[in-house]
Amino acid sequence: IRRQRQMCIRGRCVDKGCLGGKDCYGLRDEHRTIYESDEERLKMARASAATEAWRYLEATRLEELVHFARGMSFEHLGLAFCFGLPEEARALADILGRNGFKVSSVICKACSVSKDDLSLERILPPNIPEGMCNPIGQAELLNRAETQLNVVLGLCVGHDALFTMHSKAPVTTFATKDRALGHNPMSALYNLYNKIRYSKPVGE
């Protein structure tokens, strides 16, 4: 069993018995109780499974987002988006609005705090003012708006973690930030040249 757990963690398990109900960790009953003990948690698990099954392999993530939010009876969605993706944020907010949702959106630089105030590493020259991304502020503003589900659009690595930590509403990701790969980080795993690139530890 210990070997099976290590294989699972490392992604090397070939059995994949968990798909059919195999429990290598012996924690099935404990985990089932976590779902069953909270009505909202169980409702979300059901809505998630229903969204997965709905138009399986056909629906886009955007369509699944709408389906899931409707399944949860959410009416007010939050959108935490990156400064570099304003057009994408506007398009997403418009589509969600046309599907009957109220959307509150917050850009990453909202309530801008100077990087110098917190001694953060800068990108711009020292003589040019530079505001930090403010994911905690984004979360707090959406908390005040009382959104029911928050959607992340292109927040940086780490900033997305801070946003999720401070969001009172559940969080789902629509798109992730990857400046080098056109916001498609999975291509780093698929591309042959990237496989060679990552065959050694990532440099400093």
Buried (B, 14 or more C-beta within 10 A) or exposed (E): EEEBEEBBEEEEBEEEEBEEEEEBEEEEEEEEEEEEEEEEEEBBBEBBEEBEEBEEEEBEEBBBBBBBBBBBEBEBBBBBBBBBBEEBBEEBBEBBEEBEBBBBBBBBBBEBBEBEEEEEEEEEEEEEEBBBBBBBBBBBBBBEBEBBBBBBBBBBEEBBEBBBEBBBBBBBBBBBBBEEEEBEBEEBEEEEEEEEEEEEEEEE
